[in-house]
């Protein structure tokens, strides 16, 4: 059958990321024209969804990625791109009585480079945000982790056009791992932090 759209005006949903809260309601981060927005299920709303605008900066919402802490509050990573540069941002969503009522936005990396489109957000075992992202200014794959007071950024792989399509997760031992695309080689790669350094593997290769 036909599926009813959540939003019909403007250019919406070019980038989207969906998660479910511990209480079971759906949450979607997406780009709406030039704004970063979220949609969330709400029983009293017409159509069952409400909307909240997170960031109206130029080009906000590119490559958005949504994640939810073990304790509940959600966050989203995304890029803001204008004609000069691309900035990586992170927003903590403020939720009250099942509604998104605000956000706290921080700039993670102000020099990502034009034509960067990929971020992946996950929370560390300590429930702090961490982001894998493609930096076209390198080009390279980067990893940013908030330690409770500041963002610490490291370059994971700078062996060429690497990092597009990145996906971040934390393993059972609590260490980050990232899958991503090596455009130069046409390969799927995997980087895992062993506690002291990133170990890089080719998972599948062209040919």
Residue, then its C-alpha position, 0 to 999 in steps of 0.5 A: x500500500x501507499x505510505x504517507x509522507x511525514x513532511x511534504x514541503x521543501x526538500x526533506x529527508x535527504x539524510x535521515x537516521x532513525x532510532x527507538x527510545x527506551x520507552x519505545x517511541x520512534x525518533x528520526x533525524x533528518x535534513x529539511x531544506x537547509x535545516x537540521x530537524x528531528x521528528x518524534x512519535x507523539x500520541x497526541x499529535x496529528x498524524x502521530x508525529x511532532x517536529x523540532x528544529x535543531x539547527x538552522x545554520x547554512x547547510x545544516x543536517x548533512x550526513x546526520x546520524x542519531x544515537x540514544x544513550x543507555x540512560x535515554x537522552x538522544x543526540x545527533x551528529x551532522x555537518x553544516x556546509x556553506x560555500x567555504x567550509x564544512x563544520x562537524x556539529x553535535x547536538x544533545x537533544x533535550x526531552x521533557x515528558x516525551x517531547x523534544x523541547x531544545x538542544x545543546x549544540x557544540x562544534x566538534x571540528x570546524x575544518x572538515x573540508x568541502x564535499x564531506x557528507x558522512x558521519x556516524x554517531x555512537x555513545x561510549x560505554x561511559x555514555x559520552x558521544x563519539x563520532x566517526x566521519x569522513x574529512x574531505x579536507x584530508x582526505x581521511x577518516x577521523x574519529x572524535x570522542x568527548x571525554x567529559x570536558x572536551x572533544x578529542x579528535x584523531x585521524x584513523x586512516x589517511x591512506x587516500x580517499x578513505x572514510x566515506x560511508x563510515x559506520x561506528x560501533x563499540x565492541x563488547x570490550x568497549x572499544x570503538x570500531x569503524x567500517x568504511x569505504x576506500x574509494x581509491x582501492x574500491x575496498x571495504x575496510x575496518x578499523x578497530x582500536x586495540x587500546x593504544x592504536x587503530x588497527x586497519x584491515x581490508x574486509x572485502x576488496x575489488x576484484 
